[in-house]
Amino acid sequence: HSGSEPRGLLRVTCAQAFGRRIVAPAVIDFRILYPEIDVELSLSDDIADLVTSGFHVAIRGGRPTAGRHIARRLAPAPLYTCASPAFLRRYAPPRRPQDFRSMPCIGFRFRSTGQALAWEFVEDGQPLFVDVNSSLWVDDSEVACEAALAGLGFAQLPGYVVMEAIRAGQ
């Protein structure tokens, strides 16, 4: 109705670390601006099917997959391939992305499917995906960051998870 406050329910899902650090503060601000809109925020690294799960919006990193959804790029989310200074004193840095296949790495698997996430690089202007072998697999990017800080291997992490540690020289 003209002149009335927006109201209703908005169901949002996004990755855990991104949700805690970026989306949750934005939802709080949104609720202050629009008190008549109820928000359900679900933080999960599992990929939800929007149609069957009842979510209205999913915020995810990476490239959109083909399907029934409309995807829009919201913001760049650079990935950083990194390791702790202590780890780098023990292992020489790789020269090419493919070198990570034979180096200690911390891998990421989706909890719901067990699918390993390939590492993304750009080589000669083209996207390159590398499947890493890992003796440590996690399903949470903040846990991967902690493992990298502890010197357990290389990790490929989103900037919003790792930037503070990089700036601190960790």
RABEL-V320397 format. One record per pair of residues at least 4 apart in sequence whose ideal C-beta (glycine too) atoms are under 6 Angstrom apart, sorted by the first residue. I is the first residue (numbers start at 1). J is the second residue. If there is no record, write none. Layout:
# RABEL-V320397
i: [I/I]
j: [J/J]
This chain:
# RABEL-V320397
i: [5/6/6/7/8/9/10/10/10/11/11/11/11/12/12/13/13/13/13/14/14/14/14/15/16/16/17/17/17/18/19/19/19/20/21/27/27/30/45/46/46/48/48/49/50/50/50/61/64/77/78/79/79/80/80/80/81/83/83/83/83/84/84/86/87/94/94/95/97/97/97/100/100/100/104/105/105/105/105/106/106/106/106/106/106/107/107/107/107/108/109/109/109/109/110/111/118/118/119/119/119/121/123/136/136/138/138/141/141/142/144/145/145/145/147/148/149/157/157/159/162/165]
j: [36/34/37/36/37/38/37/39/56/40/54/55/56/41/57/42/48/55/58/18/19/23/59/45/43/45/141/142/161/22/23/24/43/24/160/39/41/34/139/111/112/53/55/53/55/58/69/77/71/158/159/120/156/157/159/162/156/87/88/148/154/149/151/151/151/99/100/99/121/128/130/105/130/132/153/132/134/153/154/136/144/147/148/153/155/116/132/134/137/117/114/116/137/139/115/139/129/131/130/132/156/128/128/147/152/143/144/157/161/161/155/157/161/162/152/155/170/161/162/163/166/170]
